[in-house]
């Protein structure tokens, strides 16, 4: 009788593990497919975000100081154009 009870407990534990894993996967899927709210940006915020993205990409490329010069040059041209 004992081996039957052991197997029953084993299968109960396996079912519990599977249910826990299933819930975890469901939560991860919801995060992936749930629509994100659209945040309206001001012109300055949008510019700052683009600069951050470009800086991040530039750092990944391995370049260093040249980017800062490009940004400074672009900002100067922007000030002159106003």
ZASEZA-272913 format. One record per atom (N, C-alpha, C): residue number from 0; x, y, z. Coordinates in pm, whole numbers, plus 50000, padded with zeros to 5 digits. Layout:
BEGIN
(NUM, (X, Y, Z))
...
# end
This chain:
BEGIN
(0, (50083, 49880, 50000))
(0, (50000, 50000, 50000))
(0, (50087, 50125, 50000))
(1, (50202, 50119, 50062))
(1, (50289, 50236, 50072))
(1, (50338, 50287, 49937))
(2, (50380, 50199, 49845))
(2, (50423, 50251, 49716))
(2, (50314, 50329, 49642))
(3, (50191, 50288, 49658))
(3, (50080, 50358, 49593))
(3, (50067, 50499, 49651))
(4, (50076, 50511, 49782))
(4, (50068, 50642, 49846))
(4, (50186, 50731, 49806))
(5, (50304, 50670, 49796))
(5, (50421, 50747, 49753))
(5, (50402, 50800, 49611))
(6, (50352, 50714, 49522))
(6, (50327, 50759, 49384))
(6, (50220, 50868, 49380))
(7, (50117, 50850, 49461))
(7, (50011, 50950, 49467))
(7, (50067, 51086, 49510))
(8, (50150, 51086, 49614))
(8, (50212, 51211, 49659))
(8, (50305, 51269, 49553))
(9, (50378, 51181, 49485))
(9, (50468, 51226, 49379))
(9, (50387, 51298, 49270))
(10, (50278, 51237, 49226))
(10, (50197, 51296, 49120))
(10, (50127, 51424, 49166))
(11, (50087, 51429, 49292))
(11, (50029, 51553, 49345))
(11, (50132, 51666, 49339))
(12, (50256, 51635, 49376))
(12, (50363, 51736, 49370))
(12, (50391, 51779, 49226))
(13, (50391, 51684, 49134))
(13, (50415, 51717, 48993))
(13, (50304, 51806, 48938))
(14, (50180, 51777, 48976))
(14, (50067, 51859, 48932))
(14, (50080, 52000, 48988))
(15, (50117, 52010, 49114))
(15, (50134, 52142, 49176))
(15, (50244, 52221, 49105))
(16, (50356, 52156, 49074))
(16, (50466, 52222, 49002))
(16, (50419, 52272, 48865))
(17, (50344, 52187, 48795))
(17, (50295, 52223, 48662))
(17, (50198, 52342, 48670))
(18, (50110, 52343, 48770))
(18, (50017, 52455, 48786))
(18, (50091, 52584, 48817))
(19, (50192, 52577, 48903))
(19, (50272, 52695, 48937))
(19, (50344, 52748, 48813))
(20, (50404, 52657, 48737))
(20, (50475, 52698, 48614))
(20, (50378, 52758, 48513))
(21, (50260, 52699, 48502))
(21, (50159, 52749, 48410))
(21, (50118, 52892, 48447))
(22, (50096, 52918, 48574))
(22, (50060, 53052, 48619))
(22, (50172, 53152, 48591))
(23, (50294, 53110, 48612))
(23, (50410, 53196, 48585))
(23, (50417, 53232, 48437))
(24, (50396, 53133, 48352))
(24, (50400, 53157, 48207))
(24, (50286, 53249, 48165))
(25, (50167, 53230, 48223))
(25, (50053, 53317, 48191))
(25, (50085, 53462, 48225))
(26, (50144, 53486, 48342))
(26, (50179, 53622, 48383))
(26, (50279, 53684, 48288))
(27, (50379, 53605, 48246))
(27, (50479, 53657, 48152))
(27, (50416, 53690, 48017))
(28, (50324, 53607, 47972))
(28, (50256, 53633, 47844))
(28, (50170, 53759, 47851))
(29, (50101, 53777, 47961))
(29, (50018, 53896, 47976))
(29, (50103, 54021, 47967))
(30, (50219, 54019, 48031))
(30, (50309, 54135, 48025))
(30, (50353, 54161, 47881))
(31, (50377, 54055, 47805))
(31, (50424, 54071, 47668))
(31, (50316, 54124, 47573))
(32, (50192, 54079, 47592))
(32, (50089, 54116, 47495))
(32, (50000, 54231, 47540))
(33, (50009, 54270, 47666))
(33, (49927, 54379, 47715))
(33, (49969, 54511, 47649))
(34, (49874, 54585, 47594))
(34, (49912, 54710, 47529))
(34, (49968, 54810, 47629))
(35, (50073, 54879, 47588))
(35, (50137, 54979, 47673))
(35, (50068, 55114, 47649))
(36, (50050, 55192, 47754))
(36, (49988, 55324, 47734))
(36, (50083, 55414, 47654))
(37, (50025, 55494, 47567))
(37, (50103, 55587, 47488))
(37, (50124, 55715, 47569))
(38, (50251, 55750, 47586))
(38, (50285, 55868, 47663))
(38, (50310, 55981, 47565))
(39, (50241, 56091, 47584))
(39, (50263, 56206, 47497))
(39, (50384, 56281, 47548))
(40, (50475, 56309, 47457))
(40, (50599, 56377, 47493))
(40, (50599, 56520, 47442))
(41, (50660, 56606, 47519))
(41, (50684, 56740, 47467))
(41, (50800, 56731, 47369))
(42, (50820, 56835, 47293))
(42, (50929, 56837, 47195))
(42, (51064, 56816, 47265))
(43, (51081, 56880, 47380))
(43, (51207, 56867, 47453))
(43, (51227, 56724, 47505))
(44, (51118, 56664, 47558))
(44, (51127, 56527, 47607))
(44, (51158, 56430, 47494))
(45, (51095, 56451, 47380))
(45, (51119, 56364, 47265))
(45, (51264, 56378, 47218))
(46, (51314, 56500, 47214))
(46, (51453, 56523, 47174))
(46, (51547, 56455, 47273))
(47, (51520, 56470, 47401))
(47, (51604, 56408, 47503))
(47, (51604, 56256, 47490))
(48, (51487, 56200, 47463))
(48, (51478, 56054, 47448))
(48, (51556, 56006, 47326))
(49, (51548, 56079, 47216))
(49, (51624, 56042, 47096))
(49, (51773, 56050, 47124))
(50, (51815, 56156, 47194))
(50, (51957, 56170, 47227))
(50, (52003, 56054, 47315))
(51, (51921, 56015, 47412))
(51, (51955, 55901, 47499))
(51, (51970, 55773, 47418))
(52, (51876, 55751, 47325))
(52, (51882, 55630, 47242))
(52, (52007, 55630, 47154))
(53, (52037, 55745, 47096))
(53, (52155, 55755, 47010))
(53, (52281, 55735, 47093))
(54, (52287, 55796, 47211))
(54, (52404, 55779, 47297))
(54, (52423, 55632, 47335))
(55, (52313, 55565, 47367))
(55, (52321, 55422, 47401))
(55, (52373, 55340, 47285))
(56, (52320, 55367, 47166))
(56, (52368, 55294, 47047))
(56, (52513, 55326, 47019))
(57, (52550, 55452, 47039))
(57, (52688, 55494, 47013))
(57, (52784, 55424, 47110))
(58, (52744, 55413, 47236))
(58, (52829, 55345, 47334))
(58, (52845, 55198, 47300))
(59, (52737, 55136, 47252))
(59, (52745, 54995, 47213))
(59, (52838, 54976, 47094))
(60, (52849, 55079, 47009))
(60, (52934, 55067, 46891))
(60, (53082, 55078, 46927))
(61, (53111, 55127, 47047))
(61, (53250, 55137, 47090))
(61, (53311, 55274, 47068))
(62, (53239, 55366, 47005))
(62, (53291, 55501, 46983))
(62, (53279, 55581, 47114))
(63, (53351, 55693, 47122))
(63, (53349, 55766, 47249))
(63, (53317, 55913, 47229))
(64, (53418, 55996, 47219))
(64, (53402, 56141, 47223))
(64, (53334, 56201, 47101))
(65, (53343, 56137, 46987))
(65, (53288, 56195, 46865))
(65, (53139, 56226, 46878))
(66, (53066, 56142, 46948))
(66, (52922, 56163, 46963))
(66, (52893, 56292, 47038))
(67, (52966, 56317, 47145))
(67, (52943, 56440, 47220))
(67, (52962, 56562, 47132))
(68, (53061, 56558, 47045))
(68, (53085, 56670, 46954))
(68, (52969, 56686, 46856))
(69, (52917, 56575, 46807))
(69, (52804, 56580, 46713))
(69, (52682, 56641, 46782))
(70, (52653, 56598, 46904))
(70, (52537, 56649, 46977))
(70, (52555, 56798, 47006))
(71, (52672, 56836, 47051))
(71, (52697, 56977, 47077))
(71, (52681, 57060, 46951))
(72, (52732, 57009, 46840))
(72, (52720, 57080, 46713))
(72, (52573, 57094, 46672))
(73, (52496, 56987, 46689))
(73, (52354, 56991, 46654))
(73, (52280, 57090, 46742))
(74, (52312, 57093, 46871))
(74, (52246, 57186, 46962))
(74, (52282, 57330, 46928))
(75, (52406, 57355, 46891))
(75, (52447, 57490, 46852))
(75, (52372, 57534, 46728))
(76, (52362, 57448, 46629))
(76, (52289, 57482, 46506))
(76, (52143, 57510, 46538))
(77, (52087, 57433, 46631))
(77, (51948, 57454, 46670))
(77, (51931, 57591, 46733))
(78, (52024, 57629, 46820))
(78, (52015, 57761, 46885))
(78, (52029, 57873, 46782))
(79, (52118, 57855, 46686))
(79, (52138, 57957, 46584))
(79, (52017, 57971, 46495))
(80, (51946, 57861, 46473))
(80, (51830, 57862, 46383))
(80, (51710, 57930, 46447))
(81, (51703, 57933, 46577))
(81, (51586, 57993, 46645))
(81, (51582, 58140, 46630))
# end
